[in-house]
Amino acid sequence: MLQFILPFSIAFIVSLVATPLIARLAFLIGAVDKPNARKVHNSYMPRLGGLAIFAGFCTATVTLVGQDPKIAGLLFGSTVVLLFGIADDIRGISPWMKLLGQFMAALIVIYFGIKIDYVNNPLNGFFQLGALGIPLTIFWIMGITNAVNLIDGLDGLASGISAIALLTFAVIAYQSNLNTAAQLSLILVGAILGFLRYNFYPAKIFLGDSGSMFLGFIISGISAYGIVNGAPPYAFIISILALGVPILDTFLAIIRRYHDKRPIFQADKEHIHHRLLSRGLTHRQAVLVIYGISLCLSASALWVWSIL
């Protein structure tokens, strides 16, 4: 049990200590979120919260690299995503530049051996993907990275949803005897909880693109890592269920913007959390409702896992 508790605790403490320091750094270098018509906050807020989570995750994970070189791929890839996110938090970069960073990071992960080679066949066995494994892995990583990025609209929302999904991954990985995948999941949960102390409503710091893209990237990378290292093929489908809220929100955003003939990357105030606020829920209530939905989806994922 110590192999899980110790790295979790290290990640939590590093993130908890680093977050207020990074908040001060964000003001010094201009990584500040300014209020506007689309935002739900009305004061200047420091970004770069992802740097604190990254620090906690890397500090606790570095000892695992010797066990499996694929973990180095996750760390290198996440560093690329983080750097592009930091650039966006400080000065702003185009959506296409962020996609380029995600694409580069996905290629790094694949180069180190993390690639989805098969998916579940509902009728019998599974489908070998062959050459399609690379584009599917890239699509999965970039898709989840952007889904978590888009859901980051309220204090503590993206970080809390991510922690819930990761706890689901940890349970599935542990029951599949994939202890390293379970450790990675719990390490990231620890780093998130240390940060969430300052990010839950009323937040003192935001994730920023550095944080939301980093979380989405690592979550997708851990799920792919688990499949590569022996998780049953249907674990991929269960991963989708555990991430149901950000995936559904992203899907609806794409459909909505396409229907309205607006650019896919054009921000709006019609996400799930915005709709809850428009129905009269408070900031905190909207976040807790979505937490509840995520918990139900994760419980459903675990139930599906138990009967397969």
Backbone torsions as a table, in degrees:
resi	resn	phi	psi	omega
1	MET	NA	-29.6	179.8
2	LEU	-60.3	-30.7	-179.5
3	GLN	-64.4	-18.9	176.7
4	PHE	-98.7	-41.6	-175.6
5	ILE	-68.7	-43.5	-175.4
6	LEU	-63.6	-52.7	179.3
7	PRO	-65.2	-34.1	175.1
8	PHE	-59.1	-46.2	-177.6
9	SER	-66.1	-40.3	178.8
10	ILE	-61.5	-47.1	-179.5
11	ALA	-62.2	-41.3	-179.6
12	PHE	-62.8	-48.0	-176.1
13	ILE	-66.5	-44.1	179.9
14	VAL	-61.4	-45.6	-180.0
15	SER	-65.0	-41.8	-179.3
16	LEU	-62.0	-42.5	-178.8
17	VAL	-74.8	-37.7	-174.5
18	ALA	-74.7	-29.7	-171.9
19	THR	-58.4	-51.4	179.8
20	PRO	-64.7	-30.3	177.7
21	LEU	-68.3	-40.2	179.7
22	ILE	-71.1	-30.8	175.7
23	ALA	-61.0	-41.7	177.4
24	ARG	-66.6	-40.7	178.3
25	LEU	-61.2	-39.2	-178.3
26	ALA	-60.8	-40.8	177.7
27	PHE	-66.7	-36.7	-177.6
28	LEU	-66.8	-36.9	-175.8
29	ILE	-101.2	3.9	175.2
30	GLY	83.7	18.1	176.8
31	ALA	-86.6	74.9	-171.4
32	VAL	-126.7	137.8	177.7
33	ASP	-92.0	119.6	-178.1
34	LYS	-95.6	139.3	179.3
35	PRO	-66.1	144.4	173.3
36	ASN	-152.2	-174.3	-174.1
37	ALA	-63.1	-27.4	-177.0
38	ARG	-87.7	-20.8	-175.7
39	LYS	-83.5	154.4	179.5
40	VAL	-99.7	-2.2	177.1
41	HIS	-103.8	158.1	-175.8
42	ASN	-124.5	23.6	177.0
43	SER	-142.9	163.2	179.0
44	TYR	-70.9	130.9	-176.4
45	MET	-127.7	136.8	177.2
46	PRO	-70.1	142.2	173.5
47	ARG	-99.1	-148.9	176.5
48	LEU	69.5	12.2	179.9
49	GLY	-57.4	-28.4	179.3
50	GLY	-60.9	-26.0	-180.0
51	LEU	-65.9	-34.9	178.5
52	ALA	-69.8	-43.0	178.0
53	ILE	-64.6	-41.5	178.1
54	PHE	-60.0	-43.1	-179.6
55	ALA	-62.2	-45.1	179.4
56	GLY	-65.0	-42.8	-178.4
57	PHE	-65.0	-47.5	-177.1
58	CYS	-66.7	-40.8	-179.2
59	THR	-59.9	-42.0	-177.9
60	ALA	-82.6	-20.7	-174.6
61	THR	-91.4	-25.4	-171.8
62	VAL	-56.9	-30.2	180.0
63	THR	-71.9	-16.6	-178.8
64	LEU	-86.8	-13.8	-175.0
65	VAL	-59.6	-37.5	-179.9
66	GLY	-64.3	-23.3	179.9
67	GLN	-77.0	-30.9	-177.2
68	ASP	-156.5	115.1	-179.7
69	PRO	-59.4	-20.9	179.3
70	LYS	-60.9	-29.6	179.9
71	ILE	-65.1	-33.2	175.7
72	ALA	-61.2	-37.3	176.7
73	GLY	-61.5	-41.7	176.9
74	LEU	-61.5	-42.2	-179.1
75	LEU	-68.0	-44.6	179.3
76	PHE	-64.7	-45.5	179.9
77	GLY	-62.5	-42.9	-179.3
78	SER	-66.8	-30.2	177.1
79	THR	-65.0	-41.0	177.7
80	VAL	-62.0	-46.9	178.8
81	VAL	-60.9	-43.4	-179.8
82	LEU	-60.8	-42.9	-178.3
83	LEU	-64.1	-41.1	176.2
84	PHE	-65.0	-37.7	177.7
85	GLY	-66.3	-39.6	177.6
86	ILE	-62.9	-41.5	178.0
87	ALA	-59.7	-39.5	179.0
88	ASP	-70.2	-38.7	179.6
89	ASP	-64.9	-32.6	-176.3
90	ILE	-85.9	-49.9	-173.3
91	ARG	-125.7	-13.0	-179.2
92	GLY	85.9	128.0	174.6
93	ILE	-130.3	163.4	-176.1
94	SER	-72.0	156.0	175.5
95	PRO	-55.7	-35.1	-179.1
96	TRP	-66.9	-34.7	176.4
97	MET	-67.1	-39.6	177.8
98	LYS	-65.1	-39.1	176.5
99	LEU	-63.5	-37.3	177.5
100	LEU	-62.0	-43.7	178.2
101	GLY	-61.9	-41.7	178.4
102	GLN	-65.1	-40.1	179.6
103	PHE	-63.5	-44.9	178.4
104	MET	-61.0	-42.8	-179.2
105	ALA	-65.3	-39.5	178.4
106	ALA	-62.9	-40.0	178.5
107	LEU	-64.1	-36.6	178.0
108	ILE	-62.6	-45.4	179.6
109	VAL	-60.6	-44.0	179.4
110	ILE	-64.3	-40.4	179.4
111	TYR	-59.1	-35.3	-179.4
112	PHE	-84.3	4.1	171.4
113	GLY	104.8	5.6	177.7
114	ILE	-95.9	104.9	-178.0
115	LYS	-147.9	134.1	179.4
116	ILE	-78.3	109.4	-175.5
117	ASP	-97.8	-14.4	-178.0
118	TYR	-154.5	154.4	174.8
119	VAL	-132.3	163.3	-175.5
120	ASN	-69.8	139.1	170.2
121	ASN	-99.8	112.3	-176.0
122	PRO	-56.7	-25.3	-177.1
123	LEU	-83.6	-45.6	-178.6
124	ASN	-171.3	127.7	175.0
125	GLY	71.3	-135.6	-177.9
126	PHE	-155.2	163.8	179.3
127	PHE	-95.7	125.2	169.4
128	GLN	-78.7	128.4	-173.1
129	LEU	-87.2	-25.9	-179.2
130	GLY	59.5	-128.6	-177.2
131	ALA	-66.0	-20.2	-179.9
132	LEU	-74.7	-11.6	-178.4
133	GLY	-61.0	-38.9	-179.2
134	ILE	-66.3	-53.3	178.7
135	PRO	-62.7	-34.2	178.5
136	LEU	-66.3	-40.5	178.6
137	THR	-63.1	-43.8	178.3
138	ILE	-62.0	-44.2	179.4
139	PHE	-62.2	-43.9	-179.7
140	TRP	-62.2	-48.1	-178.0
141	ILE	-64.7	-47.8	-178.6
142	MET	-69.2	-36.1	-179.8
143	GLY	-64.1	-48.6	-179.8
144	ILE	-69.1	-36.7	177.2
145	THR	-57.3	-45.8	-179.1
146	ASN	-75.7	-29.8	178.2
147	ALA	-64.3	-45.1	178.5
148	VAL	-68.1	-36.0	177.4
149	ASN	-61.5	-41.1	-177.4
150	LEU	-73.2	-31.1	-177.7
151	ILE	-78.0	-8.3	-177.7
152	ASP	-79.1	78.3	-177.0
153	GLY	-125.5	-10.6	178.4
154	LEU	-132.1	158.8	-178.6
155	ASP	-57.6	122.2	174.8
156	GLY	77.5	1.6	-173.4
157	LEU	-71.4	-58.6	-177.2
158	ALA	-64.4	-39.6	-179.0
159	SER	-67.1	-40.8	180.0
160	GLY	-67.9	-44.3	178.0
161	ILE	-61.5	-41.2	179.5
162	SER	-62.2	-42.6	180.0
163	ALA	-63.0	-40.2	179.8
164	ILE	-64.1	-45.4	179.3
165	ALA	-63.4	-40.5	-178.1
166	LEU	-67.3	-35.7	175.9
167	LEU	-63.5	-36.5	175.9
168	THR	-63.8	-46.1	177.3
169	PHE	-58.2	-41.6	-176.8
170	ALA	-62.2	-42.9	179.5
171	VAL	-63.2	-47.5	-178.8
172	ILE	-63.2	-43.3	-179.6
173	ALA	-64.2	-43.3	-179.8
174	TYR	-62.6	-43.6	-179.9
175	GLN	-70.0	-18.0	177.3
176	SER	-95.0	8.4	-178.3
177	ASN	62.2	30.0	176.0
178	LEU	-104.1	74.4	-171.5
179	ASN	-64.6	-34.5	-179.4
180	THR	-67.1	-41.6	177.1
181	ALA	-63.3	-38.5	176.9
182	ALA	-65.5	-40.4	177.7
183	GLN	-61.9	-45.8	179.8
184	LEU	-58.9	-43.1	-179.9
185	SER	-62.9	-45.8	-177.9
186	LEU	-70.4	-33.5	175.7
187	ILE	-60.4	-45.5	-179.4
188	LEU	-67.9	-36.1	175.2
189	VAL	-60.6	-43.8	178.7
190	GLY	-60.1	-44.7	179.0
191	ALA	-63.9	-38.7	179.3
192	ILE	-65.6	-44.8	-177.7
193	LEU	-64.9	-36.0	175.2
194	GLY	-62.0	-39.5	178.1
195	PHE	-74.0	-36.7	-175.3
196	LEU	-62.9	-22.9	175.4
197	ARG	-56.2	-29.5	-179.0
198	TYR	-108.4	-8.5	-173.5
199	ASN	-103.3	-19.6	179.8
200	PHE	-72.7	153.1	-174.6
201	TYR	-57.8	133.1	-7.1
202	PRO	-81.1	123.3	-173.0
203	ALA	-68.3	146.9	173.0
204	LYS	-104.0	-12.4	178.7
205	ILE	-156.0	148.4	177.4
206	PHE	-101.2	157.0	172.5
207	LEU	-59.9	-42.7	-171.7
208	GLY	70.6	173.5	176.1
209	ASP	-64.6	-29.2	177.3
210	SER	-59.5	-37.0	-178.2
211	GLY	-84.6	-46.8	-176.0
212	SER	-67.3	-39.6	178.1
213	MET	-70.5	-38.3	177.6
214	PHE	-61.6	-45.2	-180.0
215	LEU	-62.1	-47.9	179.9
216	GLY	-60.4	-40.0	-179.3
217	PHE	-65.3	-48.2	-177.6
218	ILE	-67.3	-39.3	178.0
219	ILE	-60.5	-47.4	179.5
220	SER	-65.8	-37.0	179.5
221	GLY	-67.0	-40.6	179.3
222	ILE	-65.9	-41.4	179.3
223	SER	-64.4	-41.3	177.2
224	ALA	-67.3	-38.4	177.9
225	TYR	-59.8	-41.4	179.5
226	GLY	-63.3	-40.9	179.0
227	ILE	-65.4	-43.7	-179.6
228	VAL	-60.4	-35.4	-173.8
229	ASN	-95.8	16.8	168.8
230	GLY	118.7	0.6	175.8
231	ALA	-64.7	144.9	179.8
232	PRO	-57.7	152.6	-176.7
233	PRO	-55.1	-34.7	-177.2
234	TYR	-72.9	-6.3	175.2
235	ALA	-61.0	-29.0	178.6
236	PHE	-62.7	-43.6	179.0
237	ILE	-66.7	-39.7	179.3
238	ILE	-64.8	-34.6	176.4
239	SER	-60.5	-40.7	179.1
240	ILE	-63.2	-41.3	-179.8
241	LEU	-64.5	-42.4	-179.8
242	ALA	-64.2	-27.1	179.8
243	LEU	-101.0	25.6	-171.9
244	GLY	-56.5	-40.5	-175.7
245	VAL	-64.7	-56.0	-180.0
246	PRO	-64.4	-34.0	179.4
247	ILE	-66.2	-46.3	179.6
248	LEU	-64.2	-42.4	-179.5
249	ASP	-62.2	-40.7	178.9
250	THR	-67.1	-42.8	179.4
251	PHE	-60.7	-45.5	179.8
252	LEU	-66.0	-35.9	178.9
253	ALA	-64.3	-41.7	179.5
254	ILE	-64.4	-46.9	179.8
255	ILE	-62.0	-44.7	-177.6
256	ARG	-61.8	-45.6	-177.1
257	ARG	-72.5	-34.9	176.2
258	TYR	-65.5	-42.6	-179.9
259	HIS	-64.2	-37.8	-179.1
260	ASP	-85.5	4.0	179.8
261	LYS	57.2	42.4	175.9
262	ARG	-111.4	154.8	176.8
263	PRO	-57.3	140.6	-178.5
264	ILE	-58.6	-33.7	-175.6
265	PHE	-90.2	3.8	-178.7
266	GLN	-76.0	122.1	-177.7
267	ALA	-69.6	151.1	176.3
268	ASP	-147.8	-177.3	179.1
269	LYS	-117.2	44.7	-178.6
270	GLU	-121.9	18.8	176.0
271	HIS	-72.4	170.5	-177.4
272	ILE	-54.9	-44.6	-177.6
273	HIS	-68.0	-34.7	177.0
274	HIS	-65.3	-39.0	-179.6
275	ARG	-66.5	-37.2	177.2
276	LEU	-65.6	-40.4	177.4
277	LEU	-63.4	-39.4	-179.9
278	SER	-67.4	-22.0	177.5
279	ARG	-83.3	0.4	175.2
280	GLY	104.7	-0.1	177.9
281	LEU	-72.4	148.0	174.9
282	THR	-76.2	169.0	178.3
283	HIS	-54.0	-51.1	-178.0
284	ARG	-64.4	-42.5	-178.8
285	GLN	-62.8	-41.8	179.9
286	ALA	-61.6	-42.3	179.2
287	VAL	-64.4	-44.7	-178.0
288	LEU	-66.6	-35.5	176.7
289	VAL	-62.4	-44.5	-179.5
290	ILE	-69.8	-34.8	172.0
291	TYR	-56.8	-45.3	-178.7
292	GLY	-61.3	-42.2	177.9
293	ILE	-62.5	-43.3	179.5
294	SER	-63.0	-39.9	177.6
295	LEU	-63.6	-40.0	178.0
296	CYS	-64.6	-42.1	178.8
297	LEU	-65.4	-40.5	178.8
298	SER	-66.9	-39.0	176.0
299	ALA	-63.0	-38.4	177.2
300	SER	-64.6	-39.7	178.5
301	ALA	-62.1	-42.5	179.3
302	LEU	-68.1	-35.1	177.4
303	TRP	-65.9	-44.7	177.5
304	VAL	-59.7	-42.7	179.4
305	TRP	-59.8	-40.2	-174.6
306	SER	-69.1	-25.6	-176.5
307	ILE	-98.3	-8.0	-179.8
308	LEU	-86.3	NA	NA
